[in-house]
Structure formats: structure tokens, C-alpha cells
């Protein structure tokens, strides 16, 4: 029995895709292992959103390729968005790579691996299948406590900087019955914290069901305790979704709502289809309906044509909104997108300088928000033993903050009340309430 290992890069959608791939391979007779060194087959599930992510996976493939033995093991395959975008060229470029497989072709994986084993040929498949949603496949989860449930695949937004619609195809929504069954089964199997996934969950549309109606039905499933979702596009989030979040106890008080820029000029150039005023109104509506909500965001600096005045609008927006956390990035040109063709590209040194200013600002805001939680009592869903101290446990609060506290590993998978005693970086520290 051949053993496989998957190294996953990128977003939660990639995490769930790796779980789907694991399910396909195990059903075909392969064995999943937890260490790369133990594997006969190494699969890299790649992310193409930013150049740095592509560079990391290229370097790792080359590194692991140096371990190939006289029988040409381990076999190395590239999956995901990078494989979809330029897998065939990478087969020619990287000697260690045996095959590439795009995001819609995972069902072919067992057959491809067997062909590589028997023939030692190289294979590349990057065809898109607009109907593939892996509806009948039960993901083989990577953790024992958290479950990701994909509700839709693809994206129709075509932001001018983003490669996702080109590598994941157009939007297609899963059957609501299949989704609810998967959520219910996850809870029955011990996964009490479930996250609904999509490139833009707010545009979910299956027959007569929109995202608000799906969210309401999922929140009524009593086998789970907590329900989350990512990612939300500001142009599509509705009042019904916000009302459902406020009404349903199982839906956690957190949301990830990418801003990208607070300059209306830049937002239009990005093809985001909302302006800053609408975005700010959504933030106000969320905080009115759910006063304790934690809001995180994505922000990009250095987009082509961004002036200092445009940047300051974004900087001031972060000061005013005070996100719990901001994932800040400098613009990364992606071949195949519209933005890469713009003539008004921003020099790298300016992009880096603006990025650092946002990071410094957000650090101050986040540290203050976490310090404000010292002294409160909160419920933590225990996920694992702390990586830094084997005598401590790590878990998440309802508003998606990491908390650590002394405890025994038998508490993993349970809900524990703690009192927050300190905040260090982006981590709450506490002690269990007896």
C-alpha cells in the first residue's frame, strides 16, 4: 500500500480540497501519513493568489525532489491553483515534478499516480470542469475538532488583481440538502465548530435558497455548537444575513469582510463593485446588530495608480473602523489578470513602506483590543495542545481569538470556561474557571 502526504498552502478552501483529495486516495487504497519523510507520494496543494506563495511551493518541490531514490520515489505531484494556472510549464521547468493536476480534476488522481508508478511518465491536467463540485465525496478531515464544509466553488467577481476566477472557474453552488447533511454528520462525528466555505459565500444560490436561508437552516442543526463562514464579499452581504447572525445562537460573533482599499478610485479600478461609504455602512449595521462582533479584513496597498492620498484614505479607515485584525498585503502582480497590464505600477519600495505603516497601525489597534479583554470570562473550544508549552491547551473563543490556558489534553474537543488573565501578541492567556 503506497503512502501519501499532502502539504497544503493558502486558504481554507485549499484545506478542504486537501481533505477531498485524501478521501479520494484512501478510497482508492492509498494510506495517508502525517509525515512527509514517511510518504511514497508527496502532494503539494498550491496557492496562486500571491507570488510569494508560488515561490514557496516551487522551492519545496525542488527540495523534496533531491530525496528521490533509484526507483524515482517519492513521487511528487502539484495540485491546486498553481497547477491549474501553469502546471504544464512547471512540468518542463522542475525535474523533480512528476505530475500536475488542476482544481477540477482530483477524481483522476489515483489513476495518474498509478500511471506514474508504472510508466514513470509525466502528466499534466489543467482542464476546467464547470460542473465539478465533488458533491458525493465525504472529506477526510485533517483535524479532530474543526470541520470545513464547502458550500460553493468558483468566483464570478473578476477583481482586476485576482487570479481566482481563472483557476477555480465560475461560481456553482452545492445542493442545500448535501450541505446540511455534511454539517449534521460533522457534528455527529464530534466536530462541534463548523465553517461554511466559499470564495464568496454571500452569493450562494441554489434553487430558491440564498445564503441567508442556508445560514438559518445550518444554524438550526443541533449536532454542532458553533457555526462560522468565510469569505464574505461586501457587495453581496445582505441585511437578512446580518439579522440571521444576530438571531441565531450557534452563529459566532465574528466575520471576515475584505476591504482591500478605502479609496473609491482604487476600489473602482479593482472592480470591487462597492464604495467605501457602503462598506462603512455595513460595518455600522453589523456592530449595531451584534455589539460584540469581531471584524477582520484584508487590505492591499500599492495597487497600480494608488497615490499617497489614496493610501491615506485606507490608513485612516483602519484608524476609524478599528478592525480586530487586518491581513495586510502589498499588491502582487499576477500574470493573466487585468491589473498586471496597467501602466501605473507602484515601485516596490513605496509598496513596502505603505505596507509597514499599515502593519504598525494595526498592531497597536489589535494589541489594545486584546488588552481590553483581560479580566473577562469567555468560553474556549479546545483544539490542541499548545505548540509552545505541552502543559497548556490552545483553543478559540466564539469571536475567533486564540486563547491558551493550563490544562490536560483530555479536554481537547470540549468547551471550557476561562478567565482571561493576560494578552500577549494576538493570543489571550487565561485560567480555567472551576
N, C-alpha and C positions, 0 to 999 in steps of 0.2 A: 504493500500500500504506500503510494507516494505521499509525502507530507508537504503541505504548503503553508506559507506565511504571507500575510498582507500588511504592507506598510502604507498607511493612509495619510494623505496630505489634504489640507484645505478644509472645506466647510462640513457641516453636519450632513448635508446631502451626500457627500463622499463617504462619510462614516456609514450611513445607511446603505449606500451602494456596496461597500465592502461586506456588509452583513448579508446582502443579497448574493454576492459572489460566493461567500463562504457556504451559504445554503446550497447553491448550485453544485459546488465542488464536492461537498460532503455527500450529497445525494448520489453523485456520480462515483463515489468510492474513494475519494481522497480524504486525507486526515489533516485537520487544522492543528498547527502547533503555535506555541506562544513565543518562540524564539527564532530569529532569523537563521542562526547558526545551525538549527536542527532541521531546516527545510530543504527538500529536494527542489522545490519550486518557490521562487520569490516573486511576489506580485507587488508592483508599486502602483497604487491608485492615486493619480496625479491631479494637481490643480493648475489651471491655466490663467487664473484671474490676474496674477501679477508676475512680472518677470522673475522676481526672486524665487518664487515657488517653483518655477520651471527649472531654474538653475540648480536648486537643491536636489530635485529628483534626478536630474542628469548626473550630477556628481555622485549621488548614492548608487546609481546603476553601475557606473564605472568602477566605483569602489568594490561593490559586491561581485562584479564580474571578474575581478582579479582572483577570486576564490574558485573559479571553475576548474574542475579536475579533468583527467584524461578522458572521462566519459561525458564531458561537457555539462556536468552538474555543478552548481544548481542551475536549473532553467530559470531565466529571468524574463518576466513579461511586464509590459507597461499598459495600464488600464486608465480609463477616465478621460478628463478633458484634454490633457496634453496629447494623449494617444489619438483622440478624435480630431484634434487640430492639425497635428503634423507627425502622426505616428509613422507613416511610411518613410518620410525623410529621415526620422530618427533611426529606423532600422538600418539605413545605409550609413548613418553617421556613427553609431555606437556599436562596436563589435560585440560587446557583451550581451546585447539585447537580442532575445530570440523571437519575440512576437509583440505586437501591439494590438489593442482591442478598444474600440470606442465605446461610448456610454450606452448605446442601444444594442450591443452585440454580446452581452455577457452570457447568454444561453449557449453560445458557441465555444465557451472556454474549455470544457472538458475535452471536446473533440480536438481543439487546437493543441492543447497540451500533449495529448496522446500522439498527435502527428509529429510534434517537435521531438518527443521522446524516440519515436520510431524512425523518423527520417532525417532529423537534425536540420530541417528546412526552416526558413524564416517566414513568418506570416504577419500580414498587416490588414486589419479590417477597420475601416473608418466610415462605413456607410451609416447613414442615419435612418432610423425606423420611426416614423412619426406616430405609430400606433403602440409602440412598446412602453408599457408601464409596469411590467413584472408583477402583474396583478395576482397571479396564482402562487407566487413564491413567498414562503414564510422566512423572513430574515433570521439568520443565526446570530443572535445578539453578541456584541463584544463585551458587554458588562452584565453583571447580575442584578443591577438595580435601576438602570435608566433605559428607557425604550424610545427609539426614534421611529415615527410612523410617517412615511411619505404619503402626502395626500394628492400631489400633482407633480408632474415633471415638466421641464422646459420653461421658456420665458418668451413673452411677446413684446417686451418693453423696448428693446434695442437702444439702450442708453449708448451714447456715442463712444464711451470709453470701454464698454464691456464686451467681452468675448462670449459670455454665457449662451446667448441665443444661438450662436453659431456652432457651439459644441454640444449643447443639450437639446437643441431643437425647439419647436414651438410648444406652447402650453397645451397640456392634456391632463384632465382631472380623473382621478380614480373613482370608482364606484363608491358611493357613500356607505353602502352595506359592507363592502370589503374593508373599508377604513374602520368602521365601528367594530366589526368583528375582530380586527387586528388589535385595536385598543383594548377591547374586552379581554381578549386572550392574553395580552401582555400583562394585564392586571392579575389574571388568574395564575400566571406563571411567576408572580412575585415582583413585577415591575410596577411600582406604585407612582413613579414620576414619568409621565409620558409627554413627549414633544412632537407636535404635528409639524411636518416639514414641507417646504415648497420654496421655489425661487421667489414667489410672491403669493403667499397663502391667501391674501385678500382677494385675489382674482379667481379663487376656486369656483368652479361652476359645473355642476353635474345634474342634468335634467332640471328639476325645479329647486335645487339646493344651491345656495350661495355659502360663503364662508361663515357668516353669522349663524345660519341654520345648522351647518355641520358642527360648529363650535358648541352650540347649545346641546345638540344630541350627544356629542362626545363627553361633555361635562356632566351628563346625567348617568354615565356608566359608573356603577358603584364598586367595580373591582379595582379602580385606581383612586389615589388620594390627591394627586396634583396633575394639572394639565397646563402645558405651555405651547407656544407656537413661534416659529420663525420661518421666513423673514417677512415683514410687512412693508409694502410699498406705500408711501404717503398718499399717492394719487388715488388709491383704491380703498383705504381703510374707511369704514362706514360708521355712522352713529350707532347702527344696530350691533356691530362688533364691540364697540366700546360699552354699550349698555349690557351686552351679554357678559363681558368681562366683569362688570360691576355687580351683576346679579348672581352669577354662578360661583359658589364657594370653592369648587375644585380648580377653577382657573386662577393661576398665580398672578400676583400683583407685579408683573414685570412685562416689558415689551421692548423689542429691538426695532427701532424705527430710523432707518438710514436718512440722514440729512444731506450728506455729500457736500453741499455748499449753501451759504445763506445769501449769496449774490443771485438775484433773479436773472441777471445777464448770463451768468455761468450755468445756472440751472437750466435755462432755455437751451444753451449751447450743448449741455449734457443730454438734452432730450428727456428730462425727468418728468415733465408734464404736471408740475405744480410750482407754485412760487413760495417764497419764504413766509409770506403772510398766511397762506393756507396751512403750511407746516406748523407755524406757531399756534394757530387756532386749534389744530389737532392736539398739540401738547396741552393747551389750556383745557380742552374738553376732557382729555384723559385724566388730568390732575383734579379736575372738578368732580368727575365721576368716581375716581379711585384715588383718594388723597395720598395714600401710602405707596403709590406705584413707583417702581424703579424703572427709569427710562435710559436705555443705552442707544448708541448711534454709531454710524460710520461717517467719517468726514474725510474728504480728499482735498489736498492743496496742490497748487501748481498745475492745475488744468490749463490747457492752452488758452491764452488770452486773459488769464487771471491777473488783474492789476493789483497793486498794493491796496487800493481802495476796496476791491472785491474781497481780498483776503481779510481785511479788517472787518468787513461785514460778517464773515464767518467767525472770526475771533470773538467779536462782540456777541454773536449769537450764543456761543458756548458760555460766555460770561453770564448772559441773561437767563438762558434755559437751565444751566447747571445740571447737565446730564450726570447720572451716576457713574457712567464710564463712556469714553469715546474711543472707538477704534480708528485711529488716525493714520492716514497713508498719504504719501506723495504720489502724484499721478504717474502711472506706469504705462508707457505706450504699448499697446497690444496690436501686433500686425493683424490686419483683417477688420479692424474697427474703423469707424469714420474719423474719430479724433486723431488717429495717427497721421492722417493726411493734412491736418490743419497746419498752416504755415507759422502760426504764432506760438510755437512751443516755448515753454518756460525753461531757462537754464537750470541745470541740476543744482547748482549752489543756492539758487533762490528757493527752489522747491524744498531743499533740505533745511534751510533756515526757517521757512514758514512752518514746516512740519515740527521742528523743535519747539517753536513758540507755542503751538497748539498742545504739544505733549506737556510742556511745562505748566501751561494753564490748567489743563485737565487734571494733572497730578495734584495740584493744590485743591481743586474742587472735589475730587474723589476722596482725598485724604480727609477733608472736612466732613463730607457726608458720612464716611465710615466712623469718624470720631464722634459724630452726633448720635451714633447707635450704642455707644458704650453705656452700660447700665440697664439696657432694655432686656426683656425676656423674649426669646424667639424659638421657633421650632425648626430643628435641623433634620433633614433627611440624610441619614448617614450613608455615605457612598464607599468609603475605603479607609484603610489605614493611612495616616499622614505620610507623605513621602519624606518628610524631614525628621520625623520622630515616631518610632514604632509604638510608642506608648500613647500616641494621640490618634484621634479619628478625624476625618475630614468629611464635610457634607455641605449641603446647600440649604439656604433659607428659602422661603417662598418667593422672595424678591430676587432670587438667583445670585446671592452673595455667598462666597466660600466662607465657611466657619470651621475652626478646628477647636478640639477640646480633649482633655484626657478621657480615655475610655478603652474598653476591651473590644476586640474585633467581632465578638458575638453580636454587637449592636449594629453591624453593617446591614442595611436594608430596613432598619427601623427608624421611627421618628422619636427624636429626643428633644426635650425642653432644656435650653441652656440660658444662662445669664451672660451677656456679653461683658467681658472684663477689660478688653483692650482691642485696638485695631492697629495692625501692622501691615503697611502697604495696602494691598487690595484684599486682605484677609482679616476676618473677625476672629478674635480669640475669646474663649468663654469657658465656663464650667457647668457641668450638668446639675440641674436642679433636682434634688432628691424628692 
